[in-house]
Amino acid sequence: MPRNARLVFLVCFSLSLLTTATSFAAEPIDIGSRLELLVDDTLIESRSETARFELHHPTPKEIVFTYDKPWEGTGCGYQSIFKDGDKYRMYYKAWNLDVQEKKLGPNHSNFTCYAESDDGIHWKRPDLGLFSFPPGSGDKHNNIVIGKAYRDWMKSAKPDPVHPAVFKDENPACPADAKYKAILRSRGPHGLLVLKSHDGIHWSLLSEKPVITDGAFDSENLAFWDPATRQYRAYWRYFTKGTTNEKNWKPSGLRDIRTATSDDLLTWSKPQDLKYGDAPPEQLYTNQIKPYYRAPHILVGFPTRYIERGWSKSMEALPELKHRKMRSSISNRYGMAITEGLFMTSRDGVNFKRWPEAFLRPGIERKDTWNYGHQYIAWQLVKTKSDTAGAPNEISLYATEGYWTGKGSKLRRYTMRIDGFVSINAPLKGGEITTKPITFTGKELKLNFSTSAAGGITVELQTPKGKPIEGFTEADCTELFGDTISRPVHWKNGSDVSKLAGQPVKLKIKLKDADLYSFQFE
């Protein structure tokens, strides 16, 4: 080929690649009519310096449960809480830690227990009559659903009832006799067992052998059906360094989280370690990950951060110093360690945006706080009625207090506005964001937002090149102000955007003294 011809070919080929790359980069994101949370920058093309992501925090409410029955002990936790029809269900570990000078006393509690509620606030223990307590006494008036005592269904397996995670299986193909699943650590061989139940009370093994074996598992290890990918996903504890051995497991490094997927809960993909972008390496105890119920393509997690601060004047000023010193006589970390809740989110199940700031701080210093096991957030959130008359429903989260520092731990409820984990926030002087090109279905654009009396939000719809679309410009938009979970955006000609459905558009959103939590085309 002559030189000039080769040059012409290379130029044309390069232009073709550039055109293809530009076309690919501009490919719109199809969001359909799904709800989009403002928890990450996946849909954001640009934002002004004054428009920033703001992490919000739950509001503490009442103690909803006190674990004070003889079979429950001082270390109850690892709650699995979910709405099931008109009923709220709670499963939890019953574990006793008898703290004595330089030693731990005998442990009489190794159970998974069950409670239920009509409103997510007032809980009761049903009298199940399945296990005797004390063992061998014949007294079965308790709420124990899984115990260490031998039962025929356990066969050769040895499920550990103090590491439970229970869920209702949302797989449409799930058999009726397995509508409820439980993930329990195996006491031998090393790994995770899967249990099934038709009613959430009477359990049997899905497999006699552990289905996942590569990990540490000394935490609340969990799994669920992911409706976005139509497969099961598991998350469990491992250490960033260390070895797994069925006979002798020696941890080292950081406590962290691992994941895998499965079509049947029995055969699992190769494990992947979670990645957190630019978040610093930290000790993560639990993970509490699940699809967000209003936007199941987004996973939200509430891991526990574990911190050892060492002895200092501030450490000695924390509540219950005498008991803290006694715990330290067994191990310094029992007296010095502090735990709190974090927030993280993901769209692929592996890469997470984890906020380094605390989502649920230990809070004002008081009895049963600022200790090891405090603020373990239950798996996971539920929708409840607001106790403010006329207000919309809200989210309830639950977290542990008094973990093995007294006669029994407690569960406190916290509340948040729906979708209210993170917002795009701007001050009164204003700020703005512009989305990447998207396509949608629906008739109206609805926002979940909060403003001051002086604040407001406007929305302009643009072409992918940033040109305002006639009839949907900023000047045409009626400014929104107020505080609501869902309100349609109006322009001079109304709120109907259906003529733009399926076409690539950008949203240019201006805010002043306002928070935008989510948006949705409906």
C-alpha positions as CSV (number, residue, x, y, z in Angstrom):
1,M,0.0,0.0,0.0
2,P,1.4,3.5,-0.9
3,R,2.6,5.6,2.0
4,N,-0.1,8.3,1.4
5,A,-2.8,5.7,1.2
6,R,-1.5,4.2,4.5
7,L,-1.7,7.6,6.2
8,V,-5.2,8.2,4.9
9,F,-6.2,4.7,6.2
10,L,-4.6,5.3,9.6
11,V,-6.3,8.7,10.0
12,C,-9.7,7.3,9.0
13,F,-9.2,4.3,11.3
14,S,-8.2,6.6,14.2
15,L,-11.2,8.8,13.6
16,S,-13.4,5.7,13.5
17,L,-12.0,4.5,16.9
18,L,-12.5,8.0,18.4
19,T,-16.1,8.1,17.1
20,T,-16.8,4.6,18.5
21,A,-15.2,5.5,21.8
22,T,-17.2,8.8,22.0
23,S,-20.4,7.0,21.1
24,F,-19.8,4.3,23.7
25,A,-18.9,6.9,26.4
26,A,-22.1,8.8,25.7
27,E,-24.3,5.6,25.8
28,P,-27.3,6.6,28.0
29,I,-28.0,4.7,31.2
30,D,-31.4,3.2,31.1
31,I,-33.1,3.7,34.5
32,G,-36.6,2.8,33.4
33,S,-39.0,3.6,36.2
34,R,-36.7,2.5,39.0
35,L,-36.0,4.6,42.1
36,E,-32.5,6.1,42.1
37,L,-30.8,6.9,45.5
38,L,-28.3,9.7,45.6
39,V,-25.8,7.6,47.5
40,D,-23.0,7.6,44.9
41,D,-21.9,9.3,41.7
42,T,-23.0,6.5,39.3
43,L,-25.5,8.8,37.5
44,I,-23.7,12.1,38.2
45,E,-21.7,13.7,35.4
46,S,-20.8,16.9,37.2
47,R,-21.6,18.8,40.4
48,S,-20.6,22.2,41.7
49,E,-18.2,22.7,44.6
50,T,-21.1,23.6,46.8
51,A,-23.2,20.5,46.0
52,R,-21.9,17.7,48.2
53,F,-22.8,14.2,49.4
54,E,-24.0,14.3,53.0
55,L,-24.3,11.2,55.2
56,H,-27.3,11.3,57.5
57,H,-27.7,9.6,60.8
58,P,-30.5,7.6,62.5
59,T,-32.6,9.1,65.3
60,P,-32.5,7.1,68.6
61,K,-35.9,5.9,69.8
62,E,-37.0,3.5,72.5
63,I,-35.5,0.2,73.8
64,V,-37.8,-2.3,72.1
65,F,-36.4,-5.6,73.5
66,T,-34.5,-6.6,76.7
67,Y,-32.8,-10.0,76.6
68,D,-33.4,-11.0,80.2
69,K,-34.7,-14.5,80.1
70,P,-32.6,-17.3,81.8
71,W,-31.8,-18.9,78.5
72,E,-30.7,-15.7,76.7
73,G,-27.7,-14.6,78.7
74,T,-25.7,-11.4,78.5
75,G,-24.5,-11.5,74.9
76,C,-27.6,-11.6,72.7
77,G,-27.2,-10.1,69.3
78,Y,-26.8,-10.9,65.5
79,Q,-30.5,-10.1,65.0
80,S,-32.2,-10.9,61.7
81,I,-35.3,-8.7,61.4
82,F,-37.7,-8.6,58.4
83,K,-41.3,-7.9,57.6
84,D,-43.3,-11.0,56.6
85,G,-46.8,-10.2,55.5
86,D,-48.5,-8.4,58.5
87,K,-45.9,-9.7,60.9
88,Y,-42.3,-8.6,61.8
89,R,-40.0,-11.5,62.6
90,M,-36.8,-11.3,64.6
91,Y,-34.2,-14.1,65.1
92,Y,-31.2,-13.6,67.4
93,K,-28.4,-15.4,69.1
94,A,-28.7,-16.2,72.8
95,W,-25.3,-16.3,74.3
96,N,-24.1,-15.9,77.8
97,L,-20.7,-14.4,78.8
98,D,-20.1,-14.5,82.5
99,V,-17.3,-12.0,83.1
100,Q,-15.2,-12.7,86.1
101,E,-11.8,-11.4,87.2
102,K,-9.2,-12.9,84.8
103,K,-11.6,-15.5,83.4
104,L,-15.0,-16.1,81.7
105,G,-17.4,-18.2,83.7
106,P,-19.6,-21.1,82.3
107,N,-21.8,-20.5,79.3
108,H,-25.3,-21.9,79.6
109,S,-26.8,-20.2,76.5
110,N,-26.1,-21.4,73.0
111,F,-29.3,-20.9,71.1
112,T,-31.1,-19.2,68.2
113,C,-34.3,-17.6,69.5
114,Y,-37.3,-16.1,67.8
115,A,-39.6,-13.1,68.5
116,E,-42.3,-11.4,66.6
117,S,-44.2,-8.1,66.4
118,D,-47.2,-6.5,64.8
119,D,-45.6,-3.0,64.4
120,G,-41.8,-3.4,64.7
121,I,-41.8,-1.7,68.1
122,H,-43.6,-4.0,70.5
123,W,-42.1,-7.5,70.5
124,K,-43.1,-10.8,72.1
125,R,-41.6,-14.2,72.6
126,P,-43.9,-17.0,71.4
127,D,-44.0,-20.1,73.6
128,L,-42.6,-22.6,71.0
129,G,-42.2,-25.7,73.1
130,L,-39.3,-27.1,71.0
131,F,-36.3,-27.2,73.4
132,S,-35.9,-27.8,77.1
133,F,-34.3,-25.2,79.3
134,P,-32.4,-25.9,81.4
135,P,-31.3,-28.8,79.2
136,G,-32.9,-32.1,80.3
137,S,-35.4,-30.3,82.6
138,G,-38.4,-31.0,80.3
139,D,-39.4,-27.3,80.6
140,K,-40.0,-26.2,77.0
141,H,-41.7,-22.9,77.7
142,N,-39.3,-20.7,75.7
143,N,-38.7,-19.2,72.3
144,I,-35.7,-21.3,71.3
145,V,-35.8,-22.4,67.6
146,I,-32.3,-23.9,67.2
147,G,-30.1,-25.4,69.9
148,K,-26.9,-27.3,70.2
149,A,-28.8,-30.3,71.6
150,Y,-28.9,-33.2,69.2
151,R,-32.0,-33.5,67.0
152,D,-32.7,-36.0,64.3
153,W,-32.6,-33.4,61.5
154,M,-29.0,-32.4,62.3
155,K,-27.7,-35.8,61.3
156,S,-23.8,-35.5,61.3
157,A,-23.8,-31.7,61.0
158,K,-23.0,-29.5,64.0
159,P,-24.7,-26.1,63.4
160,D,-23.6,-23.3,65.7
161,P,-26.8,-21.5,66.9
162,V,-25.0,-18.4,68.1
163,H,-24.0,-17.3,64.6
164,P,-27.4,-17.2,62.8
165,A,-28.7,-15.2,59.8
166,V,-32.3,-15.9,58.8
167,F,-34.2,-14.6,55.8
168,K,-37.3,-15.2,53.8
169,D,-36.3,-16.6,50.4
170,E,-37.7,-14.3,47.7
171,N,-36.6,-16.5,44.8
172,P,-39.9,-17.1,42.8
173,A,-38.8,-20.7,42.2
174,C,-38.3,-21.4,45.9
175,P,-40.1,-24.6,47.1
176,A,-42.9,-24.1,49.7
177,D,-41.0,-26.3,52.2
178,A,-38.0,-24.0,52.0
179,K,-39.5,-20.5,52.1
180,Y,-37.3,-19.6,55.1
181,K,-33.5,-20.1,55.1
182,A,-30.9,-19.8,57.8
183,I,-27.1,-19.5,57.5
184,L,-25.3,-20.9,60.5
185,R,-21.6,-21.4,61.2
186,S,-20.6,-25.1,61.4
187,R,-18.9,-26.2,64.6
188,G,-17.2,-28.9,62.5
189,P,-16.2,-29.3,59.8
190,H,-15.3,-25.6,59.3
191,G,-17.7,-23.6,57.1
192,L,-21.3,-22.4,56.7
193,L,-24.4,-24.5,56.8
194,V,-27.7,-23.8,55.1
195,L,-31.0,-24.7,56.8
196,K,-34.5,-24.5,55.4
197,S,-38.0,-24.2,56.9
198,H,-41.6,-24.0,55.7
199,D,-42.7,-21.8,58.6
200,G,-39.6,-20.2,60.0
201,I,-39.9,-22.3,63.2
202,H,-39.2,-25.9,62.3
203,W,-35.9,-26.4,60.6
204,S,-34.0,-29.0,58.6
205,L,-30.7,-29.1,56.7
206,L,-30.5,-28.1,53.1
207,S,-27.1,-29.8,53.0
208,E,-25.4,-31.9,55.7
209,K,-22.0,-30.5,54.8
210,P,-20.8,-26.8,54.8
211,V,-21.4,-25.1,51.5
212,I,-18.8,-22.4,51.9
213,T,-15.5,-23.2,53.6
214,D,-13.1,-20.4,52.7
215,G,-13.3,-17.9,55.6
216,A,-13.3,-17.3,59.3
217,F,-17.1,-17.1,59.9
218,D,-16.8,-15.8,63.5
219,S,-19.5,-13.2,62.8
220,E,-23.0,-12.9,61.4
221,N,-22.5,-14.5,58.0
222,L,-25.5,-14.1,55.7
223,A,-27.1,-14.8,52.3
224,F,-30.1,-13.6,50.4
225,W,-31.8,-13.8,47.0
226,D,-30.7,-10.9,44.8
227,P,-33.7,-10.0,42.5
228,A,-31.5,-7.7,40.3
229,T,-29.1,-10.5,39.3
230,R,-31.5,-13.4,40.0
231,Q,-29.1,-15.4,42.1
232,Y,-28.2,-15.9,45.7
233,R,-25.4,-13.8,47.2
234,A,-23.5,-14.5,50.4
235,Y,-21.3,-12.3,52.6
236,W,-19.1,-13.6,55.3
237,R,-16.2,-12.9,57.6
238,Y,-12.6,-13.5,56.7
239,F,-9.2,-12.1,57.6
240,T,-7.0,-10.2,55.1
241,K,-4.2,-12.5,56.1
242,G,-4.5,-16.0,57.7
243,T,-5.1,-19.6,56.9
244,T,-8.3,-21.6,56.8
245,N,-8.1,-25.1,58.2
246,E,-10.9,-27.3,59.4
247,K,-8.9,-28.3,62.4
248,N,-7.0,-25.1,63.3
249,W,-7.8,-21.7,62.0
250,K,-5.4,-18.9,62.9
251,P,-6.5,-15.4,62.1
252,S,-4.2,-12.4,61.4
253,G,-4.5,-9.1,59.6
254,L,-7.8,-7.2,59.3
255,R,-11.3,-8.5,59.8
256,D,-13.0,-8.1,56.4
257,I,-15.8,-9.3,54.2
258,R,-15.9,-11.8,51.3
259,T,-18.7,-12.6,48.9
260,A,-19.8,-15.3,46.3
261,T,-22.9,-16.1,44.3
262,S,-25.0,-19.2,43.7
263,D,-28.0,-20.5,41.8
264,D,-29.1,-22.9,44.5
265,L,-27.4,-22.0,47.8
266,L,-25.3,-25.2,47.6
267,T,-22.7,-24.6,44.9
268,W,-21.0,-21.2,45.1
269,S,-18.7,-19.2,42.8
270,K,-15.1,-18.4,43.6
271,P,-15.1,-16.0,46.5
272,Q,-14.2,-12.3,46.0
273,D,-13.0,-9.9,48.6
274,L,-14.9,-6.7,48.9
275,K,-13.3,-3.5,47.6
276,Y,-14.0,-0.1,49.1
277,G,-12.4,2.5,46.7
278,D,-10.5,5.1,48.6
279,A,-11.9,4.2,52.0
280,P,-9.1,3.3,54.5
281,P,-8.5,-0.3,55.6
282,E,-10.5,-0.9,58.8
283,Q,-11.6,-3.8,61.1
284,L,-15.1,-4.7,59.9
285,Y,-17.0,-7.1,62.2
286,T,-20.5,-7.6,60.7
287,N,-21.6,-6.6,57.2
288,Q,-25.4,-6.5,57.2
289,I,-25.8,-6.2,53.4
290,K,-29.1,-6.5,51.6
291,P,-30.8,-5.0,48.5
292,Y,-32.6,-1.8,49.4
293,Y,-36.3,-2.7,49.3
294,R,-37.3,0.4,47.2
295,A,-34.4,0.1,44.8
296,P,-33.2,-3.5,44.8
297,H,-30.5,-2.9,42.2
298,I,-28.7,-1.1,45.0
299,L,-27.2,-3.0,47.9
300,V,-26.9,-1.2,51.3
301,G,-24.8,-2.5,54.1
302,F,-24.3,-1.5,57.8
303,P,-20.9,-3.0,58.8
304,T,-19.6,-2.7,62.3
305,R,-16.3,-0.8,62.8
306,Y,-14.1,-2.2,65.5
307,I,-11.6,0.2,67.1
308,E,-9.0,-0.4,69.9
309,R,-8.0,3.0,71.3
310,G,-5.7,1.9,74.1
311,W,-5.8,3.1,77.7
312,S,-6.0,6.9,78.2
313,K,-7.8,9.5,80.3
314,S,-10.6,9.5,77.8
315,M,-10.9,5.7,77.9
316,E,-11.0,5.8,81.7
317,A,-13.7,8.4,81.5
318,L,-16.1,6.2,79.5
319,P,-19.0,4.5,81.3
320,E,-18.6,1.6,83.7
321,L,-14.9,1.8,84.3
322,K,-14.9,-0.8,87.0
323,H,-16.5,-3.4,84.7
324,R,-14.3,-2.3,81.8
325,K,-11.2,-2.9,83.9
326,M,-12.5,-6.3,84.9
327,R,-13.1,-7.2,81.2
328,S,-9.5,-6.2,80.5
329,S,-8.3,-8.6,83.1
330,I,-9.3,-11.3,80.6
331,S,-8.1,-9.5,77.5
332,N,-7.3,-5.9,77.0
333,R,-9.4,-5.6,73.9
334,Y,-12.5,-6.7,75.9
335,G,-12.1,-3.5,77.9
336,M,-10.6,-1.1,75.3
337,A,-12.5,-2.1,72.1
338,I,-15.2,0.2,70.9
339,T,-17.7,-0.6,68.1
340,E,-20.0,1.6,65.9
341,G,-22.1,1.3,62.7
342,L,-21.0,2.3,59.2
343,F,-22.8,2.7,55.9
344,M,-21.8,1.4,52.5
345,T,-23.5,0.8,49.2
346,S,-22.8,-1.1,46.0
347,R,-24.3,-1.7,42.5
348,D,-22.4,-4.8,41.7
349,G,-22.0,-6.6,45.0
350,V,-18.2,-6.4,45.1
351,N,-17.2,-2.7,44.8
352,F,-18.6,-0.7,47.7
353,K,-18.6,3.0,48.5
354,R,-18.0,2.9,52.2
355,W,-18.3,6.1,54.2
356,P,-15.4,6.5,56.6
357,E,-17.4,8.7,59.0
358,A,-19.6,6.8,61.4
359,F,-23.2,6.3,60.4
360,L,-24.3,5.2,63.9
361,R,-21.9,6.7,66.6
362,P,-21.9,5.3,70.1
363,G,-23.7,8.4,71.2
364,I,-23.9,10.3,74.5
365,E,-22.1,8.5,77.2
366,R,-24.4,6.4,79.4
367,K,-24.7,3.0,80.9
368,D,-24.4,0.1,78.4
369,T,-22.6,2.2,75.7
370,W,-19.1,2.8,74.4
371,N,-18.1,-0.9,74.7
372,Y,-17.3,-4.0,72.7
373,G,-20.5,-5.1,70.9
374,H,-22.3,-1.8,71.1
375,Q,-24.1,-0.5,68.0
376,Y,-24.1,-3.8,66.2
377,I,-26.9,-3.0,63.7
378,A,-29.4,-5.7,63.1
379,W,-29.8,-7.3,59.7
380,Q,-31.6,-5.3,58.4
381,L,-34.0,-2.3,58.1
382,V,-37.8,-2.4,58.0
383,K,-40.5,0.1,57.2
384,T,-42.6,1.2,60.2
385,K,-45.3,3.8,60.9
386,S,-44.1,7.2,62.2
387,D,-45.0,8.1,65.8
388,T,-45.5,11.7,64.5
389,A,-49.2,12.1,63.6
390,G,-49.7,12.8,59.9
391,A,-46.1,12.0,59.0
392,P,-45.3,9.3,56.3
393,N,-43.9,5.9,57.1
394,E,-40.2,5.8,58.0
395,I,-37.4,3.3,58.2
396,S,-36.6,1.5,61.5
397,L,-33.1,0.2,62.3
398,Y,-32.1,-1.7,65.4
399,A,-28.8,-1.8,67.3
400,T,-27.5,-3.6,70.4
401,E,-26.6,-2.0,73.8
402,G,-25.2,-3.5,77.0
403,Y,-23.5,-6.3,75.2
404,W,-22.2,-8.6,78.0
405,T,-21.7,-5.7,80.4
406,G,-24.8,-6.4,82.5
407,K,-27.4,-9.1,83.2
408,G,-28.7,-8.9,79.6
409,S,-28.2,-6.9,76.5
410,K,-30.9,-4.6,74.9
411,L,-32.1,-3.7,71.5
412,R,-32.7,0.0,70.7
413,R,-34.7,1.2,67.7
414,Y,-33.6,4.0,65.4
415,T,-35.5,5.8,62.7
416,M,-34.8,7.5,59.4
417,R,-36.8,9.1,56.6
418,I,-37.4,6.7,53.7
419,D,-34.3,6.8,51.3
420,G,-32.6,9.1,53.8
421,F,-29.2,7.6,54.1
422,V,-27.3,10.1,51.9
423,S,-28.4,13.2,50.1
424,I,-27.0,15.8,47.7
425,N,-26.9,18.9,49.8
426,A,-26.4,22.5,48.9
427,P,-26.3,25.7,51.1
428,L,-28.6,28.7,50.6
429,K,-26.2,30.3,48.1
430,G,-26.9,27.3,45.9
431,G,-25.3,24.3,44.2
432,E,-26.1,22.1,41.3
433,I,-25.6,18.7,39.8
434,T,-26.0,17.4,36.2
435,T,-26.6,13.7,35.5
436,K,-25.1,11.6,32.8
437,P,-27.4,10.9,29.8
438,I,-30.3,8.6,30.9
439,T,-33.4,7.1,29.4
440,F,-36.5,6.5,31.4
441,T,-40.1,5.3,31.3
442,G,-43.0,7.0,33.0
443,K,-45.1,10.1,33.0
444,E,-43.8,12.2,35.9
445,L,-40.4,12.9,37.6
446,K,-40.8,12.7,41.4
447,L,-38.3,13.8,44.0
448,N,-37.7,12.8,47.7
449,F,-36.4,16.1,49.2
450,S,-36.2,18.5,52.1
451,T,-35.7,22.2,52.0
452,S,-35.8,25.1,54.4
453,A,-38.6,27.7,54.1
454,A,-36.2,29.9,52.1
455,G,-34.7,27.0,50.1
456,G,-35.8,25.2,46.9
457,I,-35.0,22.9,44.0
458,T,-35.5,23.3,40.2
459,V,-34.9,20.7,37.5
460,E,-34.1,21.3,33.9
461,L,-34.2,18.5,31.3
462,Q,-31.4,18.7,28.7
463,T,-30.3,16.9,25.6
464,P,-27.2,14.7,25.9
465,K,-25.1,17.7,24.7
466,G,-26.4,19.9,27.5
467,K,-28.9,21.9,25.5
468,P,-32.1,22.8,27.5
469,I,-35.2,21.1,26.1
470,E,-38.0,23.4,25.2
471,G,-40.8,23.4,27.8
472,F,-38.5,21.8,30.4
473,T,-36.0,24.5,31.0
474,E,-34.9,25.9,34.4
475,A,-37.0,29.1,33.6
476,D,-40.0,26.9,33.0
477,C,-39.7,24.9,36.2
478,T,-41.8,25.8,39.2
479,E,-39.4,25.8,42.2
480,L,-40.1,22.9,44.7
481,F,-39.9,23.6,48.4
482,G,-41.1,21.6,51.4
483,D,-40.2,18.2,53.0
484,T,-41.7,15.2,51.3
485,I,-41.0,11.6,50.3
486,S,-42.4,12.1,46.8
487,R,-43.5,15.2,44.8
488,P,-43.7,15.6,41.0
489,V,-41.6,18.3,39.3
490,H,-43.8,20.8,37.5
491,W,-42.9,23.1,34.6
492,K,-45.2,25.8,33.0
493,N,-46.9,23.2,30.9
494,G,-47.4,20.7,33.8
495,S,-45.6,17.6,35.0
496,D,-46.1,15.3,32.1
497,V,-42.7,14.2,30.7
498,S,-43.9,11.1,28.8
499,K,-43.1,12.5,25.4
500,L,-39.4,12.3,26.4
501,A,-39.6,8.7,27.6
502,G,-37.1,6.5,25.9
503,Q,-35.0,9.5,24.7
504,P,-31.6,10.3,26.1
505,V,-31.8,13.3,28.5
506,K,-29.8,14.9,31.3
507,L,-31.2,16.3,34.5
508,K,-29.7,19.6,35.7
509,I,-30.8,20.0,39.3
510,K,-30.2,23.2,41.2
511,L,-30.6,23.3,45.0
512,K,-30.4,25.9,47.7
513,D,-30.6,25.1,51.4
514,A,-31.9,21.7,50.3
515,D,-31.3,17.9,50.4
516,L,-32.2,15.6,47.5
517,Y,-32.4,12.0,48.6
518,S,-33.8,10.2,45.5
519,F,-35.7,10.6,42.3
520,Q,-37.9,8.4,40.2
521,F,-39.8,8.6,36.9
522,E,-43.3,7.1,37.3
